[in-house]
């Protein structure tokens, strides 16, 4: 399964995952965001971590803002009645 949307800056990426939830007022979509950094291990295999170098933190901040904007706009679309995003 692939994320609905992904933003990348270098080796740091934010993935946005939708999830359908059944609530008292019907079904709605909520979102989660995963931010991680890719790196190659000693064997040359690609790995992912949610631990960041200090130099990665500005990238994490920018990606978090982009993810927030994306989810906020999605929750305002017709049919997107999401209680997580008031």
N, C-alpha and C positions, 0 to 999 in steps of 0.2 A: 504494500500500500504506500502511496506517495502522499506527501503533504499537499494541502490545497495551494499553498504559496510558500516560496522560499526566497529569502534575501541573503546575499553573500557580500562580504568584504574580505578579500584575500581568503585565508583559511578559516575564517569565522563565518558561521551561517546561523540564521534564524529560520526555523521551519514552523509553519502555522498549520495546526491540525484541527479540523472541525469534529464535533461530536454531537449527535442527535440525542436530545434528552426528552423524556416524557414527563411533563409536569402537570400540575392541576389544571392549567389552562390549555393543554394540548402539547404538541411537540414543538421544540425550539432547538436552535443550533447554538452551541457554546464553543469556545475556542481555547486551545492551549498552545503555548509557544515554547519551543525547545531551542535553546541557543547552545551551540557547541563549536569546538575548534577541531579541525582535522590535522593530523600529523602522521609522519611515517616513522614506524618503529625501526629498531636496529636491523630487522630482517627485510626492511623495505615495504612492509605491509601497511596499508592505510588504516589508521585507528581514529577514534573520535573521543573527545573528553569534554567535560563541562568545567574543567579547570583552565584558567586563563593566565597568561603572562600580564604584567602590568601594562605593557605596550599594547595588549589586545583590548584593554578596557574602553578606550574611546570607540573602537569598532563595536563592542558589545552595546554601548550606550546608543550609538546610531542605529544599530539593528533593532534594539528594543523600541526605539521611537518609531521606526518604519513599521514594525509589527503592530504596535499600538494603533497607528494611523490606519493600517489596513483593516484590522479587526473592528475598529470604530466605524469605519465606512461601511463594512459588510453588515454590521448590526443595524444600520440605518436604511438598508435596502428594503423594499417592500417584501413582506413575508418573513422578515428577520426580526422577530420579537424576542430579543435576547435579554433576560433579566440581569445578566452579568455586566452589561454595558448600558448603564442608565445615562 
